[in-house]
Amino acid sequence: MDSLDNVSVPAPPTYVYSSSPQTLDPISTIVVLIWENAIEIHNARSCDDERRIESSKGDAKCTLAELFEAVDAAKEKSRASESRWRAKIDEALDRFQLYAPAVDVLIQQQPNITSIVWGSFRLLLHVATRKSGLATKIEDGMVLILMNIWTWHQIIKNEPSADSIFDICSQLFSHVLTFLVEARIYSEASELVQFWTSGFTRSPEIIDMAVESIRNVSNDLHHAAQAITNSKASQFHNISNKSPQNSVPRGVNISGVGLSCYDLQKEEILRQSQFRNGNRAYNLTDVQIAKTCKEICISYQSTGDSLRESARRSILRHEEEDRHRKVERAIQMLAPQQQIPINIPPRAQDTCEWILDHEVFIQWNRSPCRLPLWIHGFPGCGKTVMASYLRHRFTSLAQPTFAHFFSLNTDKEAAEKNSFSISIILQILKKGIDTTVPGFLRVVEDIANFCLQFDNSNQLSFLALRPRIYDAFKELHEYTLIIDGLDECEQSGEPVMDLINELNAGSLEPRPRIVILSRKSDTLSRLCANAVPIAMDESAVMPDIERFIAEKVREYPILKPMYEDIIEKTEKSCHGHFLWASTMMTCLWAPATHREERLKRLQSIPESLMDFYEDLVNKANKRMTEWEKRLRREILLLLLNPKRALTVDEVATALQFRCKKRQPEKRRLEDIRDTITQLCWPLVSIIEERAILVHTLVEDFLTQTTRNEVEESLSVHITRAESDATLATRSLNVLSERRNRDPSRISYWLYKNVYYEFAIPKSAVKLQEDGLQDIVFYEYAARYWEYHLTSVKDPSADLLDIASSFLHNFEFVMYGEYLYDLKFGEIGPISEVRAGLQSWSRFLPPNLQEHLNLDEFYEDPYKKLAREYGKLEGSKVLKYLCLFRLGDFYTLQALLEVRYETFKEVADGLEAILGSEEPLVLRAKYMFAACFLPRGEFSQALELATKISELQKTICGLEKSDYWKTLQLVATVQFLMTDFEAAAATQTRVTDGWAGVKTVKRFNVQISEMFSGFVFEARGLLSDALQRYELVEQTQRKALGSENVLTLFAQASMSSVYHKQKKYGEAKNLLEHALPGRQVLYGERDQSVVDTTIQFIILDREIGELDAAQARIDILMENGSLDDKYERCCQVRHLQALVLLDQGEFEKARKILHSLLDEQAEKGREANNRSLLWVRLTLATILRDHEKGDEAALLFENIATAIVHGDVSPQFDRLDTPEELRIAEEGLRLVRDRKQQEADKILRKHNLRWVRKADFWLIEGAPSVDTAWMKGP
């Protein structure tokens, strides 16, 4: 038997493929040239130096052994993991080993390229090994490259001389480089930077595009190689047919397996050498062959410049096309919100041109440091026509020109500052499609990327778009911005003027041309104090009015004999009102029997525009029937105060409801356009199928009191309240139609909104399509019925009865689901409707309040319909879809107990019908699992959520949001159960996972990042937590404003960290903004408001403002906020005792703390909670300070207990020993100081454990308060 010394121990496997540099495979020379070409292509499209690759960098060499060390580690880790990383990487790593010899050659010939390519792979493998995976897109890219790199090399080896192969491989390898550079930068970054990169930069998009390009170009390479193979096979086949025995060159595989071009080259070189040496056999060395091949490659490289230039142009073209597609998508998203001025009258020849000769305008236009130009004038003087003229004038000068028209008589919503910002951004994007200005191009792309982060344009605020408008204009330097009707903008245009001043102050010379047109008012005079004014007064406008009249006379020659009379009348009565002049000319060219009749008509025209309108209405009354007068009044009631301009068809539909039901077909108006024109001239015009008042002055006329003895029902003089009441009534009539109560029709929307995986029955689709074709007024009614109703201060009982009936029947469900879809899948708007109705109804007289039943808002109709579906055969699922949506409403309203019961019923009912693995069932169970949290039943929530997530991972996949939402719930429960390490690990998976979900909403990503901050904060990593909160706060504030829900959430969380860092000033500043903001959003009694108030009390106490702290405590204890919030009540009373203690009131403080523990004892052991643990510590400390140590020890009874077997405690009653009480107290103090492991260690050392782990659990909040962090004792 051999001794151990003689036994040979095999060395660990090594990967050695190196041959002498003098005997390298000549194909590697071509590969190196391809990589060098790829680097040039990559550098040409790189946007900054960090991403450019320089061959002279001399990066550290990556050896083959180091690379395979990373490969082995990755394989070992993947096999021990159950993550998706294992499934992806195993086969790819095995496949990569085939390419190892080629890598070894590259390492020797071109170490810099090797360090870039394989060094990056090595780093990514190390990161993946450490994290059990990478971001999904990076994993996909790595696997794609590793699986195909050997195949690519074989294609190059087979066809080294093919131009197409060289060119395609250069493109392919350039995309590989782009991918590796971006992936490496991302993976080396911190988690915070990765979050920022994922959500707010183009890096994820570049990685995604690179992976897609690698896949596409790889396919092109395979096609090109196959084409060459087929072509050569055909050639050799033809040769063999002609000379079967001698024509086939050696090295050619005619059988179709493949052609080795390298072998062909070698054979050709050998034959030439034999010929030169008199057919003497001569064997060339591999080195000589390699040199010859290299010379051939160099000859190819001489023509490579043109190929590379072509490749560069191709790349730029591809990037430009991609940018165009992105910008066009953003334009498409914004286009519905574009404010289009549809009622601008055509400009008469030569009018408005006086402005160009105005001395002030000339000086302003020539000045390089010009201020904004303010053109002001009275209503009806032609400011909008002037704005349109200047817009076309500056555009014709090839200057970038932007314009916005605030038109209240066209669209009330256009008066909002958001409308202005979206309109300007839309124009910037459209100009960005054809721009050649590099800086502006970049900003346009950034704007498109920003807009596409949102679900719809309604989420884009003025505050979010303002800095982007500024950035875009800064890049243009010279441009013109025209704003018409600034006085009609909300807040008198102040937010817009702030932006204008910023644009003007931040511009280099020459400054931009900014033109503002508005009425003159004290507010506008203040805002435009620094602007250059030009008045459109009577003297400025009258020459244009005369030109307008002259043009109309030329258009209607019958008026030519009267021209002088018309001018005389105009000079006397017009006073600069274009509207008066245009109405006069329309009257004059109306048919007449002779000229004298026209002259009388001219002389009878009143001077005042209001008198002119009254005169025309009185004359029209004489030829109208009473029915026509009533119809005219109805039309005007619809057109006076709509939120947006109504289409002609919408007006026709609204007019069909003279009562609760539509009129019969035979009584409906046949030609609504003609009816409106005939009855309502000159007050109304129809432009682009919209019926609108011709000017805001018409609104002033209509809202005047009736001058003559005209019956009210026949008069044109109406009030805005009457208009709102009419619009509310007609809207409710449409919403309440019988067809909208049909359960079959409603089922279409329930399936679409709740059970979107289900194939909606064709009958339901057809029913819905047919219905919506008829109900053209339904969309307007659904959007604005509540706005019009609550604008009526003294509604009729009939109107309230119609509203009450609508709120409690099936038609409300139809409306609720339609609104949910209209608002892009958000249930929040229905809560806004409820809040608006409740606030408005409180001010109604008592006798009217009886007619509006707001009890069981939303739930009554949904419950009724659910019961109806329960009775219908084949509609059982629909019953639970109704209840599912009802559960969503309960969630929104924080009705926690009924929410729990509802989702339990939904989950059980759907599972019984559909089975346990249907996505809808899993979503219902997820909602049910979330219901456990406010009940404090965390163990049940964790068990159910974990089970759901495992099923969703398989059934729904990682590309949908269902799985990641549930996994977020798992992380939340782990956090609340104080398993912070597990929560951190789960949260990391969630954050990475959202990056792979294409339809992920911005809100989900932000919430995920906020929760990451919670986990860091609980672990004492305050700086890391603060970074995450700050990032969300800054992002949300810039995007959606300082009053946004998430902005306030982040500010409250930041304040929590600042308090713990003892940065009291910063903490207080944030709370002073966050608390009032949350009170406005949620009301005083909401738990998030209570939590923020408790934060403020703790802060007030620690900075010595005890009166302020006591005042907040009194408010919480008196307004009912704590009635159903037991643990928060414990926290507030604990703080109340501490404030008294700070004031020297020991006995009062002791009584409060003792009473808290007595109440818990009465409720039972299960009522103990985390906050009461800290109450015990405070009470024990102050008792000892007052020499009552014996009492202090007894406070810790039944907190820790002895371990008998494992984690099992004795089942018989026993008394805690003094030592056990001491250890329990010591352990609690360690936990309060965030030394959980030390506390557990001490308990185990003394054979103890905590009686109830749930004692230490946190309470759910956003953020909730842990009183362990506040100042003692």
Secondary structure, 3 states (H helix, E strand, C coil): CCCHHHCCCCCCCCCCCCCCHHHCCCHHHHHHHHHHHHHHHHHHHCCCHHHCCCCCCCCCCCCHHHHHHHHHHHHHHHHCCCCHHHHHHHHHHHHHHHHHHHHHHHHHHCHHHHHHHHHHHHHHHHHHHHHCCCCHHHHHHHHHHHHHHHHHHHHHHHCCCCHHHHHHHHHHHHHHHHHHHHHHHHHHCCHHHHHHHHHHCCHHHHHHHHHHHHHHHHHHHHHHHHHHHHHHHHHHHHHHHHCCCCCCCCCCCCCCCCCCHHHHHHHHHHHHHHHHCCCCCCCCCHHHHHHHHHHHHHHHHHCHHHHHHHHHHHHHHHHHHHHHHHHHHHHHHHHHHCCCCCCCCCCCCCCCCHHHHCHHHHHHHHCCCCCCEEEEECCCCCHHHHHHHHHHHHHHCCCCEEEEECCCCCEHHHHCHHHHHHHHHHHHHHHHHHCCCHHHHHHHHHHHHHHCCCCCHHHCCHHHHHHHHHHHHHHHCCCEEEEECHHHCHHHHHHHHHHHHHHHHCCCCCCCEEEEEECCCHHHHHHCCCCEEEEECHHHHHHHHHHHHHHHHHHCHHHHHHHHHHHHHHHHHCCCCHHHHHHHHHHHCCCCCCHHHHHHHHHCCCCCHHHHHHHHHHHHHHHCCHHHHHHHHHHHHHHHCCCECEEHHHHHHHHCCCCCCCCCHHHCCCCHHHHHHHHHCCCEEEECCEEEECCHHHHHHHCCCCCCCCCHHHCCCCCHHHHHHHHHHHHHHHHCCHHHHCHHHHHHHHHHHCCCCCCCCHHHHHHHHHHHHHCCCHHHHHHHHHHHHHCCCCCCHHHHHHHHHHHCCHHHHHHHHHHHHHCCCCCHHHHHHHHHHHHHHCCCCHHHHCCCCCCCCCHHHHHHHHHHHHHCCCCHHHHHHHHHHHHHHHHHCCCHHHHHHHHHHHHHHHHHHHCCCCHHHHHHHHHHHHHCCCCCCHHHHHHHHHHHHHHHHHHCCCCCHHHHHHHHHHHHHHHHCCCHHHHHHHHHHHHHHHCCCCCCCHHHHHHHHHHHHHHHHHCCCHHHHHHHHHHHHHHHHHHHCCCCHHHHHHHHHHHHHHHHCCCHHHHHHHHHHHHHHHHHHHCCCCHHHHHHHHHHHHHHHHCCCHHHHHHHHHHHHHCCCCCCCHHHHHHHHHHHHHHHHHCCCHHHHHHHHHHHHHHHHHHCHHHCCHHHHHHHHHHHHHHHHCCCHHHHHHCCCCCEEECCECCECCCCCCCCCHHHHHHHHHHHHHHHCCCHHHHHHHHHHCCEEECCHHHHCCCCCCCCCCHHHCCCC
